[in-house]
Amino acid sequence: MALSFVEGNIQQPLILGFIRATANAVESANHQTFEVQQDGQRLVISAEQELVLKCGESTVTLTKDGKITIRGKQLLSRAEGVNRIKGGAVQIN
């Protein structure tokens, strides 16, 4: 906490703001925690059950059991090198 005093009087403290120490756990509005790590080279966002990235009508959902769902009006995949699709089974249409 950043603290000052009105005209130097310690009987009149004034809170200027909060100084947050670097921490991985962040508390959200509904009191559940999530974790964000950044080292300048990589950004890691983790959640225990499900992580959803949403923008307009597009979503990317990652679940605890390893399922990844990508939804949107259009999906574009580009690669300058090989663009591989691998899976136990691959279904198109």
C-alpha positions as CSV (number, residue, x, y, z in Angstrom):
1,M,0.0,0.0,0.0
2,A,1.3,3.5,-0.9
3,L,0.6,5.7,2.1
4,S,1.1,9.4,2.7
5,F,-0.2,11.8,5.4
6,V,-2.2,15.0,5.0
7,E,0.2,17.9,5.7
8,G,2.6,15.4,7.3
9,N,0.1,14.6,10.2
10,I,0.3,10.9,11.1
11,Q,-3.3,11.2,12.5
12,Q,-4.5,11.8,8.9
13,P,-3.3,8.9,6.7
14,L,-4.0,9.1,3.0
15,I,-4.0,5.9,0.9
16,L,-2.5,6.7,-2.5
17,G,-2.8,3.3,-4.0
18,F,-1.8,-0.3,-3.8
19,I,1.6,-1.8,-4.8
20,R,1.2,-5.4,-5.9
21,A,4.1,-7.7,-5.4
22,T,4.9,-9.9,-8.4
23,A,2.7,-12.9,-7.9
24,N,1.4,-15.7,-10.1
25,A,-2.0,-16.1,-8.4
26,V,-4.6,-13.4,-9.2
27,E,-8.0,-13.2,-7.6
28,S,-10.9,-12.5,-10.0
29,A,-14.2,-10.8,-9.2
30,N,-15.9,-14.2,-8.3
31,H,-13.0,-15.0,-5.9
32,Q,-11.5,-17.8,-8.0
33,T,-7.9,-17.7,-8.7
34,F,-6.1,-18.1,-12.0
35,E,-2.4,-18.0,-12.8
36,V,-0.5,-15.8,-15.2
37,Q,3.3,-16.0,-15.7
38,Q,5.4,-13.8,-18.0
39,D,9.2,-13.7,-18.4
40,G,9.5,-11.4,-21.4
41,Q,9.9,-14.4,-23.7
42,R,6.7,-16.4,-23.0
43,L,3.3,-15.8,-21.5
44,V,1.6,-18.6,-19.7
45,I,-2.1,-18.4,-18.6
46,S,-3.3,-21.4,-16.7
47,A,-6.6,-22.6,-15.2
48,E,-7.5,-25.7,-13.3
49,Q,-10.7,-26.7,-15.2
50,E,-11.2,-24.7,-18.4
51,L,-9.7,-21.8,-20.2
52,V,-11.7,-19.8,-22.8
53,L,-10.5,-17.1,-25.1
54,K,-13.4,-15.2,-26.6
55,C,-13.7,-12.3,-29.1
56,G,-17.1,-11.6,-30.6
57,E,-18.5,-14.8,-32.1
58,S,-15.1,-16.6,-31.9
59,T,-13.9,-18.8,-29.1
60,V,-11.0,-21.1,-28.3
61,T,-11.7,-23.4,-25.3
62,L,-9.2,-25.7,-23.6
63,T,-10.4,-28.2,-21.0
64,K,-8.7,-30.1,-18.2
65,D,-9.2,-33.4,-20.1
66,G,-7.1,-32.2,-23.1
67,K,-10.0,-31.2,-25.4
68,I,-9.5,-28.1,-27.5
69,T,-12.5,-26.6,-29.3
70,I,-12.1,-23.7,-31.8
71,R,-15.3,-22.1,-32.9
72,G,-15.9,-19.2,-35.4
73,K,-17.6,-18.2,-38.6
74,Q,-14.4,-18.9,-40.5
75,L,-11.2,-20.8,-39.7
76,L,-8.0,-20.1,-41.5
77,S,-4.8,-22.1,-41.1
78,R,-1.6,-21.0,-42.9
79,A,1.9,-22.3,-42.9
80,E,5.0,-21.5,-44.9
81,G,6.2,-25.0,-44.1
82,V,4.3,-28.2,-43.7
83,N,0.8,-27.9,-42.3
84,R,0.1,-31.2,-40.6
85,I,-3.2,-32.6,-39.3
86,K,-2.6,-35.6,-37.1
87,G,-5.0,-37.6,-35.0
88,G,-6.2,-41.0,-34.1
89,A,-8.9,-40.3,-36.7
90,V,-9.4,-37.3,-38.9
91,Q,-12.9,-36.4,-40.1
92,I,-13.6,-33.8,-42.8
93,N,-17.2,-32.8,-43.2
